[in-house]
Amino acid sequence: MKKGNRDIIIYGLIGFAFLFLQIIGYDLSVGAPIGNIEWTPGYVLRTGMLSLCGGTLFGVLGRLIGRLAVKQRERGNAAKVAEAAEAGTPAEAAGGRKRWVWPVSLGLLLLCWLPCYLAYYPGICAYDATIQTGQIVSGSYNDHHPIAHTLLIAGAMRLGESGFGDSNTGIAMLVFLQMVLLAVAFAGGVTLLYRRGVSGKWLIGLQAFGMFYPFHMYMSVSLIKDVWFSLFFLIQMLALCEMIRRKRTKPDGYDVLFFVASIGMQLFRNNGRYAMLVLAAVLLAAVIFGKTDRKLWLKMLGNCALALVAGSLCLAGLFRVTGAEQGDRREMLSMPIQQLARCMLFHGGVGELEQDDGTMDEASKALINDFLLDEGYRFYRPEISDPVKNHTNTYVVRYRSAEFVGTYLRLLGMYPGDLINAAYAVNAGYFYLGDVTHAVVNQNGRDRGLGYVQTRWVEDELNPRGIYKDSKWEWLHEKLEQWADENAYLKLPLLRYLFVPGIFGWLYLLLAGHLAVGRRYDGFVPLSLVFGYYLTLFLGPVVQLRYLYPLMLVLPFVAVFTLGVKRNNELADE
């Protein structure tokens, strides 16, 4: 196949998928009370043909833009060679300037994030803070939220009480620490790319992204596990990209960095290990089927396997030390919960919807009623599984597994469209750019702080535990609350798409397409970790920006490594 045709096909497939999923997202978003798609042959044909036409156009445009980019890059490379000849060797040109990059990058990041810290002092104690501090006070731990993060909070509270007389100061110290460490990792990534010869425009854009993208500011001062996971995820990804670039078969400092970060990301999100398993599977395939660099892939696979084992041992140790219990596993059942609830509403004869045709068999209805207690399916909301999940009897899945799986497969055969609709609806925010449920899904019409960034304090529970609001900059606090709680970014023409969750997955897919066009298949190794994490999100209960934050943080670094760093460039490796 000619290269031009191959490029058109690769970009065309991405364009087809994009348009197809946008159409589905729109069609599911209209209609009351629950949007629905009838997957008739006519609907599939119309949607498919429209997507095919749009995808073909996108493929042709992608090919043309790619050719222009190659020519531009070739001219840029020629100019750099000429400049290097005049300035001396690359190492000599860079050596005198590189030492100030990290402190300047770090200082600018903290300068931009510190006002948010002062405004929300001691930090944004929303999301899971109430539950985790409740475990600390009671001394009864479980792993529904990572034990490592709960213990960090416990240590901060005790440090504050013993050293400063109140828990609030300890929480403030912990939040400040996580803000600094996140900035340290971000600045380290900027410095690494600088040392690899990345052009100034890339570095300035990356630095500006860290300084002015509002979600970094909010997340850096939020007392949640996602910040620590994101910190380790970024370090892990930088080390992974650098190991692939260097192609060294003997372990070095980046292998150690990857190993430590891999353990950290497993400790601070329960789904971290599943993303690691996807990475391990891709590395194993590279070892078995790859034609080059097998020793490199084998070394990285061994590192990954050791990190998985070490992470499991660390988690087991935390369980033993704290006497923690396993949390309810119903979170992992979010997808089938949504699918079975939707099937019951549309086919169970329960009279909740006009579209209910009552065609479901009695055995399936009986199992669903055992699984979703108290007619929990009546609480179904397409965009979030929690209302139904709260009525779930996990006993059915655990002890009647064969019956549950059999019923699920039977309903999949009878009502495939409904299961597809339910799966897409709860994940629409990851695909459909017009979806805004991430910004409103938690709002109740009464409380503030439940917008796209949650900032609500449950004061009647946190205050008795010694954690209370003590803003050092109230005016700024009010302004930041308006931006977060009122979802002001949705009012920005075009710029709103820099914030919606769906844009990031498509950018990663375009990056993967670029790698495929250039036959740079080693670049799929770090992307496998990204897409492995995405798979865990697709099985989750709701689309929220905080779940996506690790991928938002890492995207520009992976993109610059892919687009702006030369292969096997050993510049300034010391």
C-alpha positions as CSV (number, residue, x, y, z in Angstrom):
1,M,0.0,0.0,0.0
2,K,1.3,3.4,-0.9
3,K,2.3,5.7,2.0
4,G,-0.1,8.4,1.0
5,N,-3.1,6.0,0.9
6,R,-2.1,4.5,4.2
7,D,-1.9,7.9,5.8
8,I,-5.4,8.8,4.5
9,I,-6.8,5.5,5.9
10,I,-5.3,6.1,9.4
11,Y,-6.5,9.7,9.7
12,G,-9.8,8.7,8.0
13,L,-10.5,6.1,10.6
14,I,-9.9,8.6,13.4
15,G,-12.2,11.1,11.6
16,F,-14.9,8.4,11.2
17,A,-14.8,7.4,14.8
18,F,-14.9,11.1,15.9
19,L,-17.9,12.0,13.8
20,F,-19.8,8.7,14.5
21,L,-19.4,9.2,18.3
22,Q,-20.4,12.9,18.1
23,I,-23.6,12.0,16.3
24,I,-24.4,9.3,18.8
25,G,-23.6,11.7,21.7
26,Y,-26.0,14.3,20.3
27,D,-28.8,11.8,19.6
28,L,-28.6,10.4,23.2
29,S,-28.6,13.9,24.7
30,V,-32.0,14.8,23.3
31,G,-35.3,13.4,24.4
32,A,-37.0,13.3,27.8
33,P,-36.8,12.0,30.3
34,I,-34.1,9.7,29.0
35,G,-32.6,10.1,25.5
36,N,-32.6,6.9,23.4
37,I,-31.3,5.6,20.1
38,E,-33.2,2.9,18.1
39,W,-30.3,1.0,16.5
40,T,-32.3,0.2,13.3
41,P,-30.4,-0.8,10.1
42,G,-31.5,2.6,8.7
43,Y,-30.1,4.6,11.6
44,V,-26.8,2.6,11.5
45,L,-26.5,3.1,7.7
46,R,-27.3,6.8,7.8
47,T,-24.9,7.5,10.7
48,G,-22.2,5.3,9.2
49,M,-22.4,6.9,5.7
50,L,-22.3,10.4,7.1
51,S,-19.3,9.5,9.3
52,L,-17.6,7.8,6.4
53,C,-17.8,10.9,4.3
54,G,-16.6,13.1,7.1
55,G,-13.8,10.6,7.9
56,T,-12.6,10.5,4.3
57,L,-12.4,14.3,4.2
58,F,-10.5,14.3,7.5
59,G,-8.1,11.7,6.2
60,V,-7.3,13.7,3.1
61,L,-6.8,16.9,5.2
62,G,-4.7,15.0,7.7
63,R,-2.4,13.8,4.9
64,L,-2.0,17.3,3.4
65,I,-1.3,18.8,6.8
66,G,1.2,16.1,7.6
67,R,3.1,16.7,4.4
68,L,3.3,20.4,5.1
69,A,4.5,19.7,8.6
70,V,7.3,17.4,7.3
71,K,8.5,20.1,5.0
72,Q,8.4,22.7,7.7
73,R,10.3,20.4,10.0
74,E,13.0,19.7,7.4
75,R,13.5,23.4,6.9
76,G,13.7,23.9,10.7
77,N,16.2,21.1,11.1
78,A,18.4,22.6,8.4
79,A,18.3,26.0,10.2
80,K,19.2,24.4,13.5
81,V,22.2,22.6,11.9
82,A,23.5,25.9,10.6
83,E,23.0,27.6,14.0
84,A,24.8,24.8,15.8
85,A,27.7,25.0,13.4
86,E,28.1,28.7,14.3
87,A,27.5,28.3,18.1
88,G,29.7,25.2,18.6
89,T,28.6,21.8,19.7
90,P,25.0,21.3,21.0
91,A,26.3,20.4,24.4
92,E,28.4,23.5,24.6
93,A,25.6,25.7,23.5
94,A,23.2,24.2,26.1
95,G,25.5,23.6,28.9
96,G,25.8,27.2,30.1
97,R,22.1,27.8,30.2
98,K,20.4,24.7,31.5
99,R,20.9,25.1,35.2
100,W,18.4,28.0,35.6
101,V,15.5,26.4,33.8
102,W,14.3,24.2,36.6
103,P,14.2,26.8,39.4
104,V,12.7,29.4,37.1
105,S,10.0,27.0,35.9
106,L,9.3,25.9,39.5
107,G,9.1,29.5,40.8
108,L,6.7,30.6,38.1
109,L,4.4,27.7,38.7
110,L,4.3,28.3,42.5
111,L,3.8,32.0,41.9
112,C,0.7,31.2,39.9
113,W,-0.7,28.5,42.2
114,L,0.1,30.1,45.6
115,P,-2.8,32.7,45.4
116,C,-5.3,29.8,45.1
117,Y,-3.7,28.1,48.1
118,L,-4.1,31.3,50.2
119,A,-7.7,31.7,49.0
120,Y,-8.7,28.2,49.9
121,Y,-6.4,27.8,53.0
122,P,-5.9,25.2,54.4
123,G,-6.9,23.6,51.1
124,I,-10.0,22.5,49.2
125,C,-11.4,19.8,51.5
126,A,-14.1,18.5,49.2
127,Y,-14.7,15.2,47.3
128,D,-13.6,12.3,49.6
129,A,-12.2,14.3,52.5
130,T,-15.2,13.8,54.7
131,I,-15.2,10.1,54.3
132,Q,-11.4,9.7,54.8
133,T,-11.3,11.9,57.9
134,G,-14.2,9.9,59.2
135,Q,-12.1,6.7,58.9
136,I,-9.2,8.5,60.7
137,V,-11.4,9.6,63.6
138,S,-13.0,6.2,64.0
139,G,-9.8,4.2,63.4
140,S,-11.8,1.9,61.0
141,Y,-10.1,1.9,57.6
142,N,-11.1,0.4,54.2
143,D,-9.6,0.6,50.8
144,H,-12.6,2.3,49.0
145,H,-10.3,5.3,49.1
146,P,-6.5,4.5,48.9
147,I,-5.2,3.7,52.4
148,A,-1.9,5.4,51.6
149,H,-3.7,8.8,51.0
150,T,-5.9,8.4,54.1
151,L,-2.8,7.7,56.2
152,L,-1.1,10.9,54.8
153,I,-4.1,12.9,55.9
154,A,-4.0,11.2,59.3
155,G,-0.3,12.0,59.7
156,A,-0.9,15.6,58.8
157,M,-3.7,15.9,61.3
158,R,-1.6,14.4,64.1
159,L,1.4,16.6,63.2
160,G,-0.8,19.7,63.3
161,E,-2.3,18.7,66.7
162,S,1.0,17.8,68.3
163,G,3.2,20.6,66.8
164,F,0.7,23.5,66.3
165,G,-2.2,22.7,68.5
166,D,-4.8,22.1,65.7
167,S,-5.4,19.8,62.8
168,N,-6.0,22.6,60.4
169,T,-2.3,23.6,60.3
170,G,-1.3,20.0,59.6
171,I,-3.8,19.8,56.7
172,A,-2.4,23.2,55.4
173,M,1.1,21.8,55.5
174,L,0.1,18.6,53.6
175,V,-1.7,20.6,50.9
176,F,1.3,22.9,50.5
177,L,3.6,19.9,50.2
178,Q,1.5,18.3,47.5
179,M,1.4,21.7,45.6
180,V,5.2,22.0,45.7
181,L,5.8,18.4,44.7
182,L,3.4,18.7,41.7
183,A,5.2,21.9,40.7
184,V,8.6,20.2,41.1
185,A,7.6,17.3,38.9
186,F,6.1,19.6,36.2
187,A,9.2,21.8,36.3
188,G,11.4,18.7,36.1
189,G,9.5,17.7,32.9
190,V,10.1,21.1,31.4
191,T,13.8,20.9,32.2
192,L,14.1,17.4,30.8
193,L,12.6,18.5,27.5
194,Y,14.9,21.6,27.5
195,R,17.9,19.4,27.9
196,R,16.7,17.3,25.0
197,G,16.9,20.2,22.7
198,V,13.2,21.0,22.4
199,S,12.6,24.4,20.8
200,G,11.7,27.4,23.0
201,K,8.2,27.8,21.6
202,W,7.3,24.3,22.8
203,L,8.7,25.0,26.2
204,I,7.0,28.3,26.6
205,G,3.7,26.8,25.7
206,L,4.2,24.0,28.1
207,Q,5.2,26.3,30.9
208,A,2.2,28.6,30.2
209,F,-0.1,25.5,30.3
210,G,1.2,24.7,33.8
211,M,0.9,28.3,35.0
212,F,-2.4,29.4,33.6
213,Y,-4.6,26.4,32.9
214,P,-7.1,26.8,35.8
215,F,-7.5,23.2,36.7
216,H,-3.8,22.8,37.8
217,M,-4.4,25.6,40.2
218,Y,-7.5,24.1,41.8
219,M,-6.2,20.5,41.8
220,S,-2.8,21.4,43.3
221,V,-4.6,22.6,46.5
222,S,-7.3,19.9,46.7
223,L,-7.0,17.4,49.4
224,I,-7.6,14.4,47.2
225,K,-5.8,11.2,46.0
226,D,-5.9,12.3,42.4
227,V,-3.2,14.9,42.9
228,W,-0.8,12.3,44.3
229,F,-1.7,9.8,41.6
230,S,-1.2,12.5,38.9
231,L,2.2,13.4,40.4
232,F,3.5,9.8,40.2
233,F,1.8,9.3,36.8
234,L,3.7,12.3,35.4
235,I,7.0,11.1,36.7
236,Q,6.3,7.6,35.5
237,M,5.5,8.8,32.0
238,L,8.5,11.1,31.7
239,A,10.8,8.2,32.8
240,L,9.1,5.8,30.3
241,C,9.5,8.2,27.4
242,E,13.1,8.8,28.3
243,M,13.9,5.1,28.6
244,I,12.5,4.6,25.1
245,R,14.4,7.5,23.7
246,R,17.7,6.4,25.2
247,K,17.2,2.7,24.3
248,R,19.7,1.6,26.9
249,T,19.5,-2.1,27.8
250,K,21.2,-1.7,31.2
251,P,19.3,-0.2,34.1
252,D,20.0,3.4,35.0
253,G,18.5,6.2,37.0
254,Y,15.4,6.5,34.8
255,D,14.6,2.8,35.5
256,V,14.7,3.5,39.2
257,L,12.5,6.6,38.7
258,F,10.0,4.6,36.7
259,F,10.0,1.8,39.4
260,V,9.4,4.2,42.3
261,A,6.7,6.2,40.4
262,S,5.0,2.9,39.4
263,I,4.6,1.9,43.0
264,G,3.4,5.3,44.0
265,M,0.7,5.5,41.3
266,Q,-0.6,2.0,42.5
267,L,-0.8,3.2,46.1
268,F,-2.8,6.3,45.3
269,R,-5.4,5.0,43.0
270,N,-7.0,1.5,43.0
271,N,-7.1,1.4,39.2
272,G,-3.4,2.3,38.8
273,R,-2.4,-1.4,38.7
274,Y,-4.8,-2.1,35.9
275,A,-3.2,0.5,33.7
276,M,0.1,-1.1,34.6
277,L,-1.2,-4.5,33.5
278,V,-2.0,-3.1,30.1
279,L,1.5,-1.6,29.8
280,A,2.9,-5.0,30.8
281,A,0.8,-6.8,28.1
282,V,2.1,-4.4,25.4
283,L,5.7,-4.8,26.5
284,L,5.3,-8.6,26.5
285,A,3.9,-8.4,22.9
286,A,6.9,-6.2,22.0
287,V,9.3,-8.9,23.4
288,I,7.6,-11.7,21.6
289,F,6.7,-10.1,18.2
290,G,9.0,-7.1,18.0
291,K,11.8,-7.2,15.4
292,T,14.1,-4.7,17.2
293,D,15.0,-3.6,20.7
294,R,13.9,-6.8,22.3
295,K,16.4,-6.4,25.1
296,L,15.1,-3.0,25.9
297,W,11.5,-4.2,26.0
298,L,12.5,-7.2,28.2
299,K,14.3,-4.9,30.6
300,M,11.2,-2.6,30.8
301,L,8.9,-5.6,31.2
302,G,10.9,-6.9,34.1
303,N,10.9,-3.4,35.7
304,C,7.1,-3.2,35.2
305,A,6.6,-6.7,36.7
306,L,8.7,-6.0,39.7
307,A,6.8,-2.7,40.3
308,L,3.5,-4.6,40.2
309,V,4.7,-7.1,42.7
310,A,6.2,-4.4,45.0
311,G,3.0,-2.3,44.7
312,S,1.0,-5.3,45.8
313,L,3.3,-6.0,48.7
314,C,3.1,-2.4,49.8
315,L,-0.7,-2.4,49.7
316,A,-0.7,-5.7,51.7
317,G,1.5,-4.1,54.3
318,L,-0.8,-1.1,54.6
319,F,-3.7,-3.5,55.1
320,R,-1.9,-5.4,57.8
321,V,-0.7,-2.3,59.7
322,T,-4.1,-0.5,59.6
323,G,-6.3,-3.6,59.9
324,A,-8.2,-2.2,57.0
325,E,-11.1,-4.0,55.4
326,Q,-11.8,-4.3,51.7
327,G,-14.3,-1.8,50.4
328,D,-17.4,-2.7,48.6
329,R,-16.6,-3.8,45.1
330,R,-19.8,-2.4,43.6
331,E,-17.8,0.4,42.1
332,M,-16.4,-2.1,39.6
333,L,-20.0,-3.0,38.6
334,S,-20.9,0.5,37.5
335,M,-21.3,-0.5,33.9
336,P,-23.5,-3.6,34.3
337,I,-25.5,-1.7,36.9
338,Q,-26.4,1.0,34.4
339,Q,-27.1,-1.5,31.6
340,L,-29.4,-3.7,33.6
341,A,-31.3,-0.7,35.1
342,R,-31.8,0.7,31.6
343,C,-33.0,-2.6,30.2
344,M,-35.5,-2.9,33.1
345,L,-36.9,0.6,32.4
346,F,-37.3,0.0,28.6
347,H,-38.4,-3.7,28.6
348,G,-39.3,-4.8,32.2
349,G,-42.9,-3.6,32.1
350,V,-42.4,-1.4,35.2
351,G,-44.4,1.5,33.8
352,E,-41.7,4.2,34.4
353,L,-41.3,5.1,30.7
354,E,-43.7,5.2,27.7
355,Q,-41.2,3.3,25.6
356,D,-41.3,0.3,28.0
357,D,-42.5,-2.6,25.8
358,G,-42.6,-5.2,28.6
359,T,-40.8,-7.9,26.6
360,M,-38.3,-9.0,29.2
361,D,-38.6,-12.6,30.4
362,E,-39.5,-13.3,34.0
363,A,-36.2,-15.0,34.9
364,S,-34.3,-11.9,33.9
365,K,-36.6,-9.6,35.8
366,A,-36.3,-11.7,38.9
367,L,-32.5,-11.6,38.9
368,I,-32.5,-7.8,38.3
369,N,-34.9,-7.3,41.2
370,D,-32.5,-9.4,43.4
371,F,-29.5,-7.4,42.1
372,L,-31.1,-3.9,42.3
373,L,-33.0,-3.9,45.5
374,D,-36.1,-1.8,46.3
375,E,-36.7,-1.2,42.5
376,G,-33.5,0.7,42.4
377,Y,-33.6,0.9,38.6
378,R,-36.2,3.7,39.0
379,F,-33.4,5.9,40.2
380,Y,-31.5,5.5,36.9
381,R,-29.7,8.5,35.6
382,P,-27.8,8.0,32.3
383,E,-24.8,10.1,33.2
384,I,-24.1,8.6,36.7
385,S,-24.4,5.1,38.2
386,D,-24.4,6.2,41.9
387,P,-28.2,6.6,42.3
388,V,-28.8,3.0,41.2
389,K,-25.5,1.7,42.7
390,N,-26.6,2.6,46.2
391,H,-29.3,0.0,45.9
392,T,-27.1,-2.8,44.6
393,N,-26.9,-6.2,46.2
394,T,-23.4,-7.4,45.3
395,Y,-24.2,-10.8,46.8
396,V,-25.9,-11.7,43.5
397,V,-22.7,-11.2,41.5
398,R,-20.4,-12.8,44.1
399,Y,-22.4,-16.0,44.9
400,R,-24.7,-16.4,41.9
401,S,-22.0,-15.6,39.3
402,A,-23.1,-18.1,36.6
403,E,-26.7,-17.0,36.8
404,F,-25.7,-13.3,36.7
405,V,-23.4,-13.7,33.7
406,G,-26.0,-15.9,31.9
407,T,-28.7,-13.2,32.4
408,Y,-26.4,-10.5,31.2
409,L,-25.5,-12.3,28.1
410,R,-29.1,-13.2,27.4
411,L,-30.1,-9.5,27.7
412,L,-27.2,-8.5,25.5
413,G,-28.5,-10.8,22.8
414,M,-32.1,-9.5,23.2
415,Y,-31.4,-5.8,23.6
416,P,-27.9,-5.0,22.3
417,G,-28.9,-1.4,21.5
418,D,-30.0,-0.7,25.1
419,L,-26.7,-2.0,26.5
420,I,-24.8,0.1,24.0
421,N,-26.9,3.2,24.9
422,A,-26.3,2.7,28.6
423,A,-22.6,2.2,28.2
424,Y,-22.2,5.3,26.0
425,A,-24.4,7.5,28.1
426,V,-22.4,7.1,31.3
427,N,-19.2,7.7,29.3
428,A,-20.4,10.3,26.9
429,G,-18.2,13.0,28.4
430,Y,-15.1,11.1,27.3
431,F,-16.2,11.2,23.7
432,Y,-18.8,13.8,23.0
433,L,-17.5,17.3,23.0
434,G,-21.0,18.8,23.6
435,D,-21.5,16.9,26.8
436,V,-21.5,19.1,30.0
437,T,-22.7,16.5,32.5
438,H,-19.3,16.6,34.2
439,A,-20.0,20.2,35.3
440,V,-23.6,19.7,36.6
441,V,-23.9,16.0,37.6
442,N,-23.3,16.7,41.3
443,Q,-25.3,20.0,41.6
444,N,-28.4,19.8,43.8
445,G,-29.8,23.3,43.5
446,R,-29.0,24.1,47.2
447,D,-25.3,23.9,47.9
448,R,-22.4,25.8,46.4
449,G,-19.2,24.1,45.3
450,L,-20.6,21.3,43.2
451,G,-19.6,22.5,39.7
452,Y,-16.8,21.2,37.5
453,V,-14.4,21.6,40.3
454,Q,-15.9,20.6,43.6
455,T,-15.0,23.0,46.5
456,R,-17.9,22.2,48.9
457,W,-17.0,21.6,52.5
458,V,-19.3,19.5,54.6
459,E,-18.7,21.8,57.6
460,D,-20.9,20.1,60.1
461,E,-18.6,17.0,59.8
462,L,-15.2,18.5,59.1
463,N,-15.3,21.3,61.7
464,P,-15.7,18.9,64.7
465,R,-12.6,17.2,63.4
466,G,-10.6,20.4,63.6
467,I,-10.7,21.2,59.9
468,Y,-12.3,24.5,59.0
469,K,-12.1,27.2,56.3
470,D,-9.6,29.9,57.1
471,S,-9.2,31.8,53.8
472,K,-6.3,34.3,53.7
473,W,-7.6,36.0,50.6
474,E,-11.4,36.1,50.8
475,W,-11.9,38.3,47.7
476,L,-10.0,35.9,45.5
477,H,-11.8,33.0,47.2
478,E,-15.2,34.4,46.0
479,K,-13.9,34.9,42.5
480,L,-12.5,31.4,42.3
481,E,-15.7,30.0,43.6
482,Q,-17.7,31.7,40.9
483,W,-15.5,30.3,38.2
484,A,-15.7,26.8,39.6
485,D,-19.2,26.6,40.9
486,E,-20.9,28.5,38.1
487,N,-18.9,26.7,35.4
488,A,-17.9,30.0,33.8
489,Y,-15.7,28.3,31.2
490,L,-18.8,26.9,29.4
491,K,-19.6,30.5,28.4
492,L,-16.3,30.9,26.6
493,P,-16.8,30.5,22.8
494,L,-14.4,27.8,21.4
495,L,-12.1,28.0,24.5
496,R,-14.6,25.9,26.4
497,Y,-13.3,22.9,24.4
498,L,-10.0,23.2,26.2
499,F,-11.8,22.2,29.4
500,V,-14.3,19.6,28.4
501,P,-13.1,16.0,29.2
502,G,-13.9,14.7,25.7
503,I,-11.1,16.7,23.9
504,F,-8.3,14.9,25.6
505,G,-9.1,11.4,24.4
506,W,-9.3,12.6,20.8
507,L,-5.9,14.5,21.1
508,Y,-4.3,11.3,22.4
509,L,-5.9,9.4,19.4
510,L,-4.5,11.9,17.0
511,L,-1.1,11.5,18.6
512,A,-1.4,7.8,18.1
513,G,-2.4,8.3,14.5
514,H,0.7,10.5,14.0
515,L,2.9,7.8,15.4
516,A,1.3,5.2,13.1
517,V,1.8,7.4,10.1
518,G,5.4,7.8,11.0
519,R,5.8,4.1,11.8
520,R,7.2,5.1,15.2
521,Y,5.7,2.1,17.0
522,D,7.8,2.4,20.1
523,G,5.7,5.5,20.9
524,F,2.7,3.3,21.5
525,V,4.4,1.9,24.7
526,P,3.8,5.0,26.8
527,L,0.4,5.5,25.1
528,S,-0.6,2.0,26.2
529,L,-0.3,3.2,29.8
530,V,-2.6,6.1,28.9
531,F,-5.2,4.0,27.2
532,G,-5.0,1.4,29.9
533,Y,-6.0,4.1,32.4
534,Y,-8.7,5.2,30.0
535,L,-10.2,1.7,30.1
536,T,-10.6,1.9,33.9
537,L,-12.4,5.2,33.5
538,F,-14.8,3.7,30.9
539,L,-15.9,1.2,33.5
540,G,-16.3,3.9,36.2
541,P,-19.5,5.4,37.6
542,V,-19.4,9.0,36.2
543,V,-17.3,11.4,34.1
544,Q,-15.5,13.9,36.3
545,L,-12.5,16.1,35.4
546,R,-10.6,15.0,38.5
547,Y,-10.6,11.4,37.2
548,L,-9.1,12.7,34.0
549,Y,-6.6,15.0,35.5
550,P,-3.6,12.6,35.3
551,L,-4.2,12.4,31.5
552,M,-4.7,16.2,31.2
553,L,-1.4,16.7,33.0
554,V,0.6,14.2,31.0
555,L,-0.7,15.0,27.5
556,P,1.5,17.9,26.6
557,F,4.6,16.2,27.8
558,V,3.9,13.1,25.8
559,A,3.0,15.2,22.8
560,V,6.3,17.2,23.0
561,F,8.3,14.1,23.5
562,T,6.7,12.7,20.3
563,L,6.8,15.8,18.2
564,G,9.7,17.8,19.5
565,V,12.5,15.4,20.6
566,K,14.8,13.7,18.2
567,R,15.3,9.9,18.4
568,N,18.4,8.7,20.1
569,N,19.6,12.2,20.8
570,E,22.1,11.8,23.7
571,L,22.4,15.5,24.3
572,A,23.4,16.3,27.9
573,D,22.6,12.8,29.2
574,E,24.8,13.4,32.2
